Each structure stands twice: as structure tokens, then as C-alpha cells.
């Protein structure tokens, strides 16, 4: 079963609609047969997406640095809670356990995670889909910045197109499914690998 990594906010200062969005995403992931990988916190959007995914039948994996166990209130109900030494290891474990990446509105930590997996994809270090769900255009300035960087030559068009921008949960799930399908279609099957080695 494929797992989707969701990057989202752990801030308690945000409007309730973002937590509702996160819960809707968690439910939709489970309904589409995906497991969840998250940052391992139980508050704000991070907690909402995990609780909703579990309630709808998905397996949830949380990955949290030891130093954030209290700050982000670790998700004690996660099916798998992985405690790691720092943020770099957290991101590496989340990347390794995920087949796709979905970014919801968030702050500097969310942006860092998005840009890192986006950059890695643009450098052909992975072929996993990278999707942004931005229903209220919180990332509009980022979208505009990326367009500016492309026009001025700082970003290649090929890099720009490595992320899919969506504005509804349904479109985000469709983009994930299409990306995972495209990825699996170019990866050799176990039988093909054995044949190649023969």
C-alpha cells in the first residue's frame, strides 16, 4: 500500500478552516487506500490529519525529533511513532517511507520540507509526486516567485513543472494517484529485474 507524506502546520494560532482541511485530507487519503506519514505531532493540522486518517482506516506513521516531543505533543496514538535525534533525520525517514508528498498551507517548516523534496525531484533524486494543496491561495506569493525565478533564469521550466498545484482535496488526490501511477509505470518489476540479471 502506498503512503503519502503530508507536510502541514503545527501552529495553534491558525484559523480552524486549516484544521478542517487537514482532517478532510486525512479522511480522503484513507478512502483512496493510502497510508499516512506525518511529522508525528498531535496538535493543529498535524494532529487533525493523523486522527482523521486513522479514523477512516489508514495506517499512520509519525516521525518526530526527540526535542519536539513536548512542543508538538507527540502523537501517542500513531500506529508507528518513530523518535529521531534531529530534523535532518526526521525528513530523511519521512522521505524514505513515502511514495508521494502533499503540502498543505503552513509556515517556514512546511516550506522547508516542500522545497527540499521539490529540489530533490528536480535533480532526479526521486520520481515521487510532489503536490501542493492551496485552497485559499496562502502560497500565491510563492507561486508568483517561482514564475519570476523561471523568467529570470534562476529556475528551469523542468524544475518548475516538478510540482503540481491544486486547490481542492479531490484534485490533490487525483494528482497523487497520477504521479504514483506514472512512477510505477517506469520502474522495473521484480520479474523484469531478475530477467535483466539473468
C-alpha positions as CSV (number, residue, x, y, z in Angstrom):
1,X,0.0,0.0,0.0
2,X,1.3,3.4,-0.9
3,X,2.0,6.0,1.8
4,X,1.6,9.8,1.4
5,X,3.6,12.2,3.4
6,X,1.7,15.3,4.4
7,X,3.5,18.4,5.3
8,X,1.4,20.8,7.3
9,X,1.2,23.3,10.2
10,X,1.6,22.5,13.9
11,X,0.6,26.1,14.8
12,X,-2.3,26.6,17.2
13,X,-2.7,30.2,16.1
14,X,-4.3,29.5,12.7
15,X,-7.9,29.6,11.6
16,X,-10.0,26.5,12.2
17,X,-10.6,26.0,8.5
18,X,-7.0,24.8,8.1
19,X,-7.5,22.1,10.6
20,X,-10.8,21.1,8.9
21,X,-8.8,20.9,5.6
22,X,-6.2,18.7,7.2
23,X,-8.9,16.4,8.6
24,X,-10.6,16.2,5.2
25,X,-7.2,15.3,3.6
26,X,-6.7,12.5,6.2
27,X,-10.1,11.0,5.5
28,X,-9.6,11.2,1.8
29,X,-6.2,9.6,1.9
30,X,-7.7,6.6,3.8
31,X,-10.7,6.4,1.5
32,X,-8.3,6.2,-1.5
33,X,-6.3,3.4,0.1
34,X,-3.3,5.4,1.2
35,X,-1.4,5.3,4.4
36,X,-0.2,8.5,6.1
37,X,3.3,9.6,7.0
38,X,3.4,12.8,9.1
39,X,5.6,14.8,11.4
40,X,4.4,12.9,14.5
41,X,2.7,15.7,16.3
42,X,-0.8,15.6,17.7
43,X,-1.7,19.3,17.6
44,X,-3.1,21.6,14.9
45,X,-3.2,20.4,11.3
46,X,-0.6,17.7,12.0
47,X,-2.8,16.1,14.6
48,X,-6.0,16.6,12.6
49,X,-4.7,14.8,9.5
50,X,-3.4,11.8,11.5
51,X,-6.6,11.4,13.6
52,X,-8.8,11.6,10.6
53,X,-6.7,9.2,8.6
54,X,-6.7,6.6,11.4
55,X,-10.5,7.0,12.0
56,X,-11.0,6.2,8.3
57,X,-8.8,3.1,8.4
58,X,-5.4,4.3,7.3
59,X,-2.1,3.2,8.9
60,X,-0.3,6.3,10.3
61,X,3.4,6.7,10.8
62,X,4.6,9.7,12.8
63,X,8.3,10.8,12.7
64,X,9.3,13.3,15.4
65,X,12.6,14.6,16.8
66,X,13.1,14.0,20.4
67,X,13.4,17.7,21.1
68,X,9.9,18.3,19.8
69,X,8.1,15.6,21.7
70,X,6.7,18.1,24.1
71,X,6.4,21.2,21.8
72,X,4.4,19.4,19.1
73,X,2.8,17.0,21.7
74,X,3.8,13.7,20.1
75,X,1.1,11.6,18.5
76,X,0.8,8.8,21.1
77,X,-1.9,7.1,19.0
78,X,0.2,6.7,15.9
79,X,0.4,3.2,14.6
80,X,4.1,3.8,14.3
81,X,5.8,6.6,16.2
82,X,9.4,7.0,15.3
83,X,11.5,9.2,17.5
84,X,14.6,10.6,15.8
85,X,17.6,12.7,17.0
86,X,17.0,15.8,14.8
87,X,15.2,17.4,11.9
88,X,17.5,16.2,9.2
89,X,16.9,12.6,10.2
90,X,13.2,13.2,10.5
91,X,13.0,14.4,6.9
92,X,15.1,11.5,5.7
93,X,12.9,8.9,7.4
94,X,9.7,10.6,6.2
95,X,11.1,10.7,2.6
96,X,12.1,7.1,2.7
97,X,8.7,5.9,4.0
98,X,6.7,7.9,1.5
99,X,5.5,7.3,-2.1
100,X,4.2,10.9,-2.6
101,X,4.4,14.3,-0.9
102,X,1.4,16.6,-0.2
103,X,1.9,20.1,1.2
104,X,-0.9,22.0,2.9
105,X,-0.7,25.6,4.0
106,X,1.9,26.1,6.6
107,X,4.8,28.1,7.8
108,X,8.6,28.1,7.5
109,X,9.0,24.4,8.5
110,X,6.4,23.4,5.9
111,X,8.0,25.5,3.3
112,X,11.4,24.0,4.0
113,X,10.1,20.4,3.7
114,X,8.3,21.3,0.4
115,X,11.3,23.0,-1.2
116,X,13.7,20.1,-0.2
117,X,11.6,17.4,-1.8
118,X,10.8,19.6,-4.8
119,X,14.5,20.3,-5.3
120,X,15.4,16.6,-5.0
121,X,12.8,15.7,-7.6
122,X,14.0,18.4,-10.0
123,X,17.5,16.9,-9.6
124,X,16.1,13.4,-10.5
125,X,17.0,12.2,-7.0
126,X,13.5,10.7,-6.8
127,X,10.4,10.4,-9.0
128,X,7.7,10.7,-6.3
129,X,4.9,13.2,-6.9
130,X,5.1,16.5,-5.2
131,X,1.7,18.2,-4.8
132,X,0.6,21.4,-3.2
133,X,-3.0,21.9,-1.9
134,X,-3.7,25.6,-1.6
135,X,-7.4,26.2,-1.5
136,X,-7.2,29.8,-0.1
137,X,-4.1,30.8,-2.0
138,X,-1.8,31.1,1.0
139,X,1.1,30.2,-1.2
140,X,0.1,32.6,-4.0
141,X,3.2,34.7,-3.4
142,X,5.4,31.6,-3.6
143,X,3.7,30.7,-6.9
144,X,4.4,34.1,-8.2
145,X,8.0,34.0,-7.0
146,X,8.6,30.7,-8.8
147,X,7.2,32.2,-12.0
148,X,9.6,35.2,-11.6
149,X,12.6,32.9,-10.9
150,X,11.8,31.0,-14.1
151,X,11.5,34.2,-16.2
152,X,14.8,35.5,-14.8
153,X,16.6,32.2,-15.5
154,X,17.1,31.1,-11.9
155,X,14.8,28.1,-12.3
156,X,14.5,25.8,-15.3
157,X,11.0,25.1,-16.6
158,X,11.6,21.5,-16.0
159,X,12.1,22.2,-12.3
160,X,9.0,24.4,-12.1
161,X,6.9,21.6,-13.5
162,X,8.0,19.1,-11.0
163,X,5.3,20.3,-8.5
164,X,1.6,20.1,-9.1
165,X,-0.5,23.0,-7.7
166,X,-4.1,22.0,-6.6
167,X,-6.9,23.8,-4.9
168,X,-9.3,21.1,-3.9
169,X,-8.8,17.8,-2.0
170,X,-10.2,15.9,-4.9
171,X,-7.7,17.4,-7.3
172,X,-4.8,16.8,-4.9
173,X,-5.7,13.1,-4.6
174,X,-6.0,12.8,-8.3
175,X,-2.6,14.4,-8.8
176,X,-1.1,12.0,-6.2
177,X,-2.7,9.0,-7.9
178,X,-1.5,10.1,-11.4
179,X,2.0,10.7,-10.0
180,X,2.3,7.3,-8.3
181,X,0.9,5.6,-11.4
182,X,3.4,7.3,-13.6
183,X,6.2,6.4,-11.2
184,X,5.3,2.8,-11.1
185,X,4.9,2.6,-14.8
186,X,8.6,3.4,-15.4
187,X,10.0,1.3,-12.5
188,X,11.0,-2.2,-13.5
189,X,9.0,-5.0,-11.9
190,X,10.7,-7.7,-9.8
191,X,10.4,-10.1,-12.7
192,X,12.0,-7.6,-15.1
193,X,14.9,-7.1,-12.7
194,X,15.5,-10.8,-12.4
195,X,15.4,-11.2,-16.2
196,X,17.9,-8.4,-16.6
197,X,20.2,-10.0,-14.2
198,X,20.0,-13.5,-15.9
